[in-house]
Amino acid sequence: MTGFAQGRYNFKDFSLFVSFKSYNNRYLETSFRGSGVTAASESAVRGLLKQRLQRGKVEVVLEFVPQGARQWRIQLNEPLLEAVLGRLAPLQKRTGAAAPLDALLKMPALLRLDYDPESLGARQQAAVRRAIAAVFAAFLESRRREGRSIRRDLLACLGRVDGHVRGLRARERECERDAARRYRQRIVRLLGSTPVDERRIAQEAAIAADKAAIAEEIQRLQTHARRLRRLLNARLPLAKGKEADFLSQEMQRETHTIAAKTESAEIQGLILLIRREIEKIRQQAQNIE
């Protein structure tokens, strides 16, 4: 599922920007960026994610900016600066122009400001953890809001599936009658006026009708739909996405079996409508938790 939350926190000696963003993904993948990413902070955030998430591509941003002068380490490449000034000295004598120091300081590898987030004290590190936890909680809430919206959509799809399945129930005897009728017509076409035992024809027609029966497939389709509805309504933190994906595949399999057993145009039309709703469920189920 998708989700987003961010926050900026200003403390006495530093400021912190935290951002969590997730995209739909079948597995859990995490990426980090920002000056506040350290081995400790990355490990802590990964622990939070593994406890609460099972799917999604999550991007985490941790920008740490110290505001106290004592936290900065100014790295000046003095040998390089002296070499550059030495090269500029003859040009300055000829032109009388002074070397622009601000332009020199922009040269790569000449000046660098370093700071180490690991140098924070215990109280500051605790403040950082609280800030990350607060943004993470908001991030989870945004995912829950989307989850509730997806749940409503899936339940609506299941409601339409139930309606179409009731239509199948009303026509299931039609499959058996059609199978028996087709068998009799085939026998008449093949044998013509040759006398045949009517009882044998009736027996074989009954067998053909039994093979074409779709009552069991409809029953399994309804069972899978009920399981999926219970899963969506459950409040326990289950791995709902994977089970929902599995149940939707089983529902789709039952519709294929029903379609293969009958030539009824009405039943085939209902199957197409059911498959359309199941496909919507499958697409959403691959993204939810």
C-alpha positions as CSV (number, residue, x, y, z in Angstrom):
1,M,0.0,0.0,0.0
2,T,1.0,3.6,-0.4
3,G,1.6,5.9,2.5
4,F,3.4,9.2,3.3
5,A,4.4,11.2,6.3
6,Q,7.1,13.7,7.1
7,G,8.1,16.0,9.9
8,R,10.7,18.6,10.8
9,Y,12.0,19.0,14.3
10,N,14.2,21.7,15.7
11,F,16.2,21.1,18.8
12,K,18.7,23.2,20.7
13,D,21.8,22.1,18.8
14,F,20.4,20.5,15.7
15,S,17.4,20.1,13.4
16,L,16.0,16.9,12.0
17,F,13.9,16.2,8.9
18,V,12.2,12.7,8.7
19,S,10.2,11.3,5.9
20,F,8.6,7.9,5.2
21,K,7.1,7.1,1.7
22,S,5.9,3.8,0.5
23,Y,4.7,2.4,-2.9
24,N,2.9,-0.7,-3.8
25,N,5.2,-3.7,-3.9
26,R,4.7,-7.5,-3.4
27,Y,7.6,-7.6,-1.0
28,L,9.2,-5.3,1.6
29,E,12.0,-3.2,0.2
30,T,13.6,-0.3,2.1
31,S,16.0,2.5,0.9
32,F,17.6,5.3,2.9
33,R,19.1,8.6,2.1
34,G,20.0,11.8,3.9
35,S,22.9,13.0,6.1
36,G,21.3,11.5,9.2
37,V,21.5,7.9,8.0
38,T,24.0,6.0,10.1
39,A,24.4,2.3,10.9
40,A,22.5,2.8,14.2
41,S,19.6,4.8,12.7
42,E,19.2,2.5,9.7
43,S,19.1,-0.5,12.0
44,A,16.5,1.1,14.3
45,V,14.3,2.1,11.3
46,R,14.5,-1.3,9.7
47,G,13.4,-2.8,13.0
48,L,10.3,-0.6,13.1
49,L,9.5,-1.5,9.5
50,K,9.8,-5.3,10.0
51,Q,7.6,-5.2,13.1
52,R,4.7,-3.5,11.3
53,L,5.1,-4.0,7.6
54,Q,5.1,-7.0,5.3
55,R,4.8,-5.4,1.9
56,G,5.8,-2.2,0.2
57,K,8.7,-0.3,-1.3
58,V,9.6,2.2,1.5
59,E,11.8,5.3,1.1
60,V,13.2,6.8,4.3
61,V,14.8,10.2,4.5
62,L,16.8,11.3,7.5
63,E,18.3,14.8,7.2
64,F,20.4,15.8,10.2
65,V,21.7,19.4,10.4
66,P,23.7,20.4,13.5
67,Q,23.3,24.0,14.5
68,G,26.0,24.3,17.2
69,A,29.4,25.4,16.0
70,R,31.2,22.8,18.1
71,Q,29.5,20.0,16.2
72,W,30.9,21.0,12.9
73,R,34.3,19.8,11.7
74,I,35.7,22.2,9.1
75,Q,38.0,20.4,6.7
76,L,40.2,22.8,4.7
77,N,42.7,21.4,2.3
78,E,45.4,24.0,3.0
79,P,48.1,22.4,0.7
80,L,45.7,22.6,-2.2
81,L,44.8,26.2,-1.4
82,E,48.5,27.2,-1.2
83,A,49.2,25.6,-4.5
84,V,46.3,27.4,-6.2
85,L,47.4,30.8,-4.7
86,G,50.9,30.1,-5.9
87,R,49.7,29.6,-9.4
88,L,47.6,32.7,-9.3
89,A,50.4,35.0,-7.8
90,P,52.1,35.7,-11.2
91,L,48.7,36.6,-12.7
92,Q,47.9,38.9,-9.8
93,K,51.2,40.8,-10.3
94,R,50.5,41.4,-14.0
95,T,46.9,42.4,-13.6
96,G,46.8,43.8,-10.1
97,A,43.6,41.8,-9.4
98,A,43.1,40.1,-6.1
99,A,42.2,36.4,-5.9
100,P,38.5,36.0,-5.1
101,L,38.6,33.9,-2.0
102,D,34.8,33.1,-2.1
103,A,35.2,31.6,-5.6
104,L,38.2,29.6,-4.4
105,L,36.3,28.1,-1.5
106,K,33.8,26.7,-4.0
107,M,36.5,24.5,-5.6
108,P,35.9,20.8,-5.2
109,A,38.0,19.1,-2.5
110,L,39.1,22.5,-1.0
111,L,36.5,23.0,1.7
112,R,34.2,20.5,3.4
113,L,31.9,20.6,6.4
114,D,31.6,17.3,8.3
115,Y,29.5,16.3,11.2
116,D,28.8,13.0,12.8
117,P,25.3,12.2,14.0
118,E,26.7,9.5,16.2
119,S,28.4,12.1,18.4
120,L,25.0,13.2,19.8
121,G,24.5,12.7,23.5
122,A,22.1,10.2,25.0
123,R,19.3,12.8,25.5
124,Q,19.7,14.0,21.9
125,Q,19.6,10.5,20.5
126,A,16.5,9.8,22.5
127,A,14.9,12.9,21.0
128,V,15.8,11.7,17.5
129,R,14.2,8.3,18.2
130,R,11.0,10.0,19.4
131,A,10.9,12.1,16.3
132,I,11.3,9.1,14.0
133,A,8.7,7.2,15.9
134,A,6.2,10.1,15.7
135,V,6.6,10.3,11.9
136,F,6.5,6.6,11.6
137,A,3.2,6.5,13.5
138,A,1.7,9.1,11.1
139,F,3.0,7.1,8.2
140,L,1.3,3.9,9.5
141,E,-2.0,5.9,9.9
142,S,-1.8,7.1,6.3
143,R,-1.5,3.4,5.2
144,R,-4.4,2.4,7.4
145,R,-6.6,5.1,5.8
146,E,-5.7,3.7,2.4
147,G,-6.3,0.1,3.7
148,R,-9.8,1.0,4.9
149,S,-10.6,2.5,1.4
150,I,-9.3,-0.6,-0.3
151,R,-11.3,-2.8,2.1
152,R,-14.5,-1.0,1.1
153,D,-13.7,-1.5,-2.5
154,L,-13.0,-5.2,-2.1
155,L,-16.2,-5.8,-0.1
156,A,-18.1,-4.0,-2.8
157,C,-16.6,-6.4,-5.4
158,L,-17.5,-9.4,-3.2
159,G,-21.1,-8.1,-3.0
160,R,-21.3,-8.0,-6.8
161,V,-19.8,-11.5,-7.0
162,D,-22.4,-12.8,-4.6
163,G,-25.2,-11.3,-6.8
164,H,-23.8,-13.0,-9.9
165,V,-23.3,-16.3,-8.1
166,R,-27.0,-16.3,-7.1
167,G,-27.7,-16.0,-10.8
168,L,-25.5,-19.1,-11.4
169,R,-27.4,-21.0,-8.6
170,A,-30.7,-20.2,-10.4
171,R,-29.3,-21.7,-13.6
172,E,-27.2,-24.7,-12.4
173,R,-29.9,-27.2,-13.4
174,E,-29.8,-25.7,-16.8
175,C,-26.3,-27.1,-17.3
176,E,-27.4,-30.6,-16.5
177,R,-30.4,-30.4,-18.8
178,D,-28.2,-29.1,-21.6
179,A,-25.7,-31.9,-21.1
180,A,-28.4,-34.5,-21.2
181,R,-30.0,-33.0,-24.3
182,R,-26.7,-32.7,-26.2
183,Y,-25.9,-36.3,-25.4
184,R,-29.3,-37.5,-26.8
185,Q,-28.9,-35.3,-29.9
186,R,-25.4,-36.7,-30.5
187,I,-26.6,-40.3,-30.2
188,V,-29.5,-39.6,-32.6
189,R,-27.2,-37.9,-35.1
190,L,-24.7,-40.8,-35.0
191,L,-27.0,-43.7,-35.0
192,G,-29.9,-42.3,-37.0
193,S,-32.8,-44.9,-37.2
194,T,-30.8,-47.7,-35.6
195,P,-32.8,-49.0,-32.6
196,V,-31.1,-48.2,-29.3
197,D,-32.1,-49.2,-25.7
198,E,-33.8,-46.2,-24.3
199,R,-32.8,-47.1,-20.8
200,R,-29.1,-47.1,-21.8
201,I,-29.5,-43.7,-23.4
202,A,-31.1,-42.4,-20.3
203,Q,-28.4,-43.8,-18.1
204,E,-25.6,-42.3,-20.2
205,A,-27.4,-39.0,-20.4
206,A,-27.6,-39.0,-16.7
207,I,-23.9,-39.6,-16.4
208,A,-23.2,-36.8,-18.9
209,A,-25.5,-34.5,-16.9
210,D,-23.7,-35.4,-13.7
211,K,-20.3,-34.5,-15.2
212,A,-21.6,-31.2,-16.4
213,A,-23.1,-30.3,-12.9
214,I,-21.6,-27.1,-11.5
215,A,-23.2,-27.2,-8.0
216,E,-19.9,-28.2,-6.4
217,E,-17.9,-25.4,-8.2
218,I,-20.5,-22.9,-7.2
219,Q,-20.4,-24.1,-3.6
220,R,-16.6,-23.8,-3.5
221,L,-16.8,-20.3,-5.1
222,Q,-19.2,-19.2,-2.4
223,T,-16.9,-20.7,0.3
224,H,-13.9,-18.8,-0.9
225,A,-15.9,-15.6,-1.1
226,R,-17.1,-16.0,2.5
227,R,-13.5,-16.7,3.7
228,L,-12.3,-13.6,1.9
229,R,-15.0,-11.5,3.5
230,R,-14.2,-12.8,7.0
231,L,-10.5,-12.1,6.3
232,L,-11.3,-8.5,5.3
233,N,-13.5,-8.0,8.4
234,A,-11.0,-9.5,10.8
235,R,-9.2,-7.1,13.1
236,L,-6.3,-9.3,14.0
237,P,-2.9,-8.3,12.3
238,L,-2.8,-11.2,9.9
239,A,-1.0,-11.5,6.6
240,K,-4.2,-10.5,4.8
241,G,-2.7,-9.6,1.5
242,K,-1.1,-13.0,0.7
243,E,-4.2,-14.9,1.8
244,A,-6.5,-12.6,-0.1
245,D,-4.4,-13.1,-3.2
246,F,-4.6,-16.9,-2.7
247,L,-8.4,-16.9,-2.2
248,S,-8.9,-14.8,-5.3
249,Q,-6.8,-17.2,-7.4
250,E,-9.0,-20.1,-6.1
251,M,-12.1,-18.2,-7.0
252,Q,-10.8,-17.6,-10.5
253,R,-10.0,-21.3,-10.8
254,E,-13.6,-22.3,-10.0
255,T,-15.0,-19.9,-12.6
256,H,-12.7,-21.5,-15.3
257,T,-14.1,-24.9,-14.4
258,I,-17.7,-23.7,-14.5
259,A,-17.1,-22.1,-17.9
260,A,-15.6,-25.3,-19.3
261,K,-18.6,-27.3,-18.3
262,T,-21.3,-25.4,-20.0
263,E,-22.2,-23.8,-23.3
264,S,-25.1,-21.7,-21.8
265,A,-24.8,-18.1,-23.0
266,E,-26.4,-16.8,-19.8
267,I,-24.0,-18.7,-17.5
268,Q,-21.0,-17.7,-19.6
269,G,-22.1,-14.0,-19.3
270,L,-22.3,-14.3,-15.5
271,I,-18.9,-16.0,-15.4
272,L,-17.4,-13.0,-17.3
273,L,-18.9,-10.6,-14.8
274,I,-17.6,-12.6,-11.9
275,R,-14.1,-12.8,-13.4
276,R,-14.1,-9.1,-13.8
277,E,-14.8,-8.5,-10.1
278,I,-12.3,-11.2,-9.1
279,E,-9.6,-9.6,-11.2
280,K,-10.2,-6.3,-9.4
281,I,-9.8,-8.1,-6.1
282,R,-6.5,-9.8,-7.3
283,Q,-5.0,-6.5,-8.4
284,Q,-5.7,-4.9,-5.0
285,A,-4.8,-8.0,-3.0
286,Q,-1.3,-8.0,-4.4
287,N,-0.6,-4.6,-2.7
288,I,-2.4,-4.8,0.6
289,E,-0.8,-6.0,3.8
